[in-house]
Amino acid sequence: MKAKAAVKRIIETLKGIYPDALCSLQYEKDYELLFAVRLSAQCTDARVNKVTPALYERFSTLESFAEADPKEVGEYIHSCGFYNGKARDIVSCAQKLLAEFGGKVPGTMEELTSLPGVGRKTANLILGDVYKQPAYVCDTHCIRITGRLGLTDGSKDPVQVERQLRLVLPPKESSDFCHRMVLFGRDTCTARSPKCEGCPLARDCDEAKAAK
């Protein structure tokens, strides 16, 4: 397990680089974030942010989503990929939010993962960003970089990575840390060409040390 001093340095270094630690997805209403995360599966956040303004203008309320024809929703999100399944999930999710949760996005892992198209990654994001709870959003960036750093054992399984991160990250830092992983993964520790030379985390990175 990574030494506590190293974990603290990693956290503080990332805070210095990305002080805001904001979610890249743009939204105004809680359910809009829920739907945007569904759209982001196998799609970039930048593409989702281009699609959602028109989508949320056409379907301006949760009720309008619940009453929508999935085919029409699919027309608005076509460029996000896998649009038929995503459209069905969004409409079904809106219906369930209204029928079982009074139109509110629920605030527990169990309730969130009962919604169509919502897995642990999405649920953790909602818990962290909407409800300000400890949350471990294990997307591809987080899985890749925490493995390289040695915060996890290199597992590609999101559930395993989440479990391991819960053992090393302070709960109050978890949500912002995962947002910073996304930003750092885009800027520096990319999948194909990580910029190890001059990397601010190299001192505490297992992979960078092994490459020397």
C-alpha positions in Angstrom: 0.0 0.0 0.0 1.2 3.5 -0.8 2.8 5.4 2.0 0.5 8.0 3.6 3.1 10.7 3.0 3.2 9.9 -0.7 -0.6 9.8 -1.0 -0.7 13.3 0.7 1.8 14.7 -1.7 -0.1 13.4 -4.7 -3.3 14.9 -3.4 -1.7 18.3 -2.6 0.1 18.5 -5.9 -3.0 17.9 -7.9 -4.9 20.5 -5.8 -2.2 23.0 -6.8 -2.6 22.2 -10.5 -6.4 21.9 -10.5 -7.7 24.0 -7.6 -11.3 23.9 -8.7 -11.7 20.2 -9.5 -14.9 20.8 -11.4 -16.9 18.1 -13.3 -16.4 18.6 -17.0 -20.1 17.9 -17.8 -22.3 21.0 -18.0 -25.7 20.9 -16.3 -28.2 23.0 -14.3 -30.6 20.5 -12.8 -29.6 17.4 -10.9 -31.3 15.0 -13.3 -29.4 16.7 -16.2 -26.1 15.6 -14.7 -27.5 12.1 -14.4 -28.5 12.0 -18.0 -25.2 13.6 -19.2 -23.2 11.0 -17.4 -25.2 8.3 -19.2 -24.5 10.0 -22.5 -20.8 10.2 -21.7 -20.4 6.4 -21.8 -17.9 5.7 -24.6 -18.1 9.3 -25.6 -16.2 12.4 -24.7 -17.5 15.0 -22.2 -16.9 17.7 -24.8 -19.2 15.9 -27.3 -21.9 15.5 -24.6 -21.7 19.2 -23.8 -22.3 20.1 -27.4 -25.4 17.8 -27.5 -27.1 18.6 -24.3 -28.1 22.2 -24.8 -30.5 21.4 -27.6 -31.7 18.2 -25.8 -32.5 20.1 -22.6 -34.2 22.9 -24.6 -36.5 20.4 -26.4 -37.2 18.4 -23.2 -37.1 21.2 -20.6 -38.7 19.2 -17.7 -38.4 15.8 -16.2 -42.0 15.2 -17.2 -41.3 15.9 -20.8 -38.4 13.4 -20.8 -40.8 10.8 -19.2 -43.4 11.4 -21.9 -40.8 11.5 -24.8 -40.5 9.0 -27.6 -37.1 7.4 -27.3 -36.7 7.7 -31.0 -36.9 11.5 -30.8 -34.5 11.6 -27.9 -32.2 9.5 -30.0 -32.2 12.1 -32.8 -30.8 14.7 -30.4 -28.0 12.4 -29.0 -27.1 10.6 -32.2 -23.5 11.8 -32.2 -22.8 10.5 -28.7 -22.9 6.9 -30.0 -25.1 4.0 -28.9 -27.9 6.5 -29.0 -30.8 4.0 -29.1 -29.9 2.4 -25.8 -29.0 5.7 -24.2 -32.3 7.2 -25.3 -34.3 4.3 -23.9 -32.4 4.5 -20.6 -33.0 8.3 -20.3 -36.7 8.0 -20.9 -37.1 5.0 -18.5 -35.0 6.8 -15.9 -37.2 9.9 -16.0 -40.3 7.7 -15.6 -38.8 6.0 -12.6 -37.6 9.2 -11.0 -41.2 10.5 -11.2 -42.9 7.3 -10.2 -40.7 6.2 -7.3 -38.7 9.2 -6.2 -41.0 12.1 -6.5 -39.1 13.6 -9.4 -35.9 13.9 -7.3 -32.6 12.3 -8.0 -32.0 10.0 -5.0 -29.1 10.2 -2.7 -28.0 6.6 -1.9 -26.0 4.2 -3.9 -28.7 1.5 -3.7 -31.4 3.9 -5.0 -29.3 5.4 -7.7 -28.1 2.0 -9.1 -31.7 0.9 -9.3 -32.3 3.5 -12.1 -32.0 2.4 -15.7 -28.5 2.9 -17.1 -27.0 4.0 -13.8 -24.0 2.0 -12.5 -21.6 2.7 -9.7 -19.5 5.2 -11.6 -22.5 7.4 -12.3 -23.9 6.9 -8.8 -20.6 7.9 -7.2 -20.5 11.1 -9.4 -24.0 12.0 -8.3 -23.3 11.3 -4.6 -20.1 13.5 -4.8 -21.3 16.4 -6.9 -24.9 16.7 -5.9 -24.9 15.4 -2.4 -21.3 16.2 -1.4 -20.7 12.8 0.0 -17.4 10.8 -0.2 -17.4 9.4 -3.7 -14.9 7.4 -5.8 -15.6 7.8 -9.5 -13.6 5.1 -11.2 -13.6 6.1 -14.9 -10.9 5.1 -17.4 -8.6 8.0 -16.4 -8.8 7.2 -12.7 -8.3 3.5 -13.2 -5.3 4.0 -15.5 -3.5 6.7 -13.4 -4.1 5.3 -9.9 -2.6 2.0 -11.2 0.4 3.8 -12.6 0.9 5.7 -9.4 0.6 2.6 -7.3 -2.4 3.7 -5.4 -4.1 0.6 -6.7 -2.7 -2.7 -7.9 -3.3 -2.1 -11.6 -6.7 -3.8 -11.7 -8.9 -2.7 -14.6 -12.1 -3.6 -12.7 -13.8 -0.4 -11.5 -15.3 -2.1 -8.4 -11.9 -3.4 -7.4 -10.3 0.0 -8.0 -13.0 1.7 -6.0 -12.5 -0.7 -3.1 -8.7 -0.1 -3.1 -9.0 3.7 -3.3 -11.3 3.7 -0.3 -8.4 2.2 1.7 -5.9 4.9 0.7 -7.8 8.2 0.0 -9.3 10.3 2.7 -13.1 10.3 2.2 -13.3 14.1 2.2 -10.7 14.2 -0.7 -12.2 11.4 -2.8 -14.7 13.2 -5.1 -12.4 16.1 -6.0 -9.4 13.7 -6.4 -11.3 11.7 -9.0 -12.2 14.9 -10.9 -8.6 15.9 -10.9 -7.7 12.4 -12.2 -9.8 13.1 -15.3 -8.1 16.5 -15.9 -4.6 15.1 -15.3 -5.3 12.2 -17.6 -6.2 14.6 -20.4 -3.3 16.9 -19.8 -0.4 14.8 -18.7 -0.9 11.1 -17.9 -2.6 10.2 -21.2 -3.3 6.6 -22.2 -0.9 6.3 -25.1 1.8 8.9 -24.5 2.1 9.8 -20.8 4.4 12.8 -20.3 6.5 11.2 -17.6 9.5 13.6 -18.1 8.8 16.6 -16.0 5.6 15.1 -14.5 4.8 16.7 -11.2 3.8 13.3 -9.7 6.9 11.4 -10.9 8.4 11.4 -7.5 5.6 9.2 -6.2 4.7 7.3 -9.3 5.6 3.6 -9.4 5.6 3.5 -13.2 7.8 6.5 -13.6 10.3 5.1 -11.1 10.3 1.7 -12.9 11.0 3.5 -16.3 14.3 5.0 -15.0 
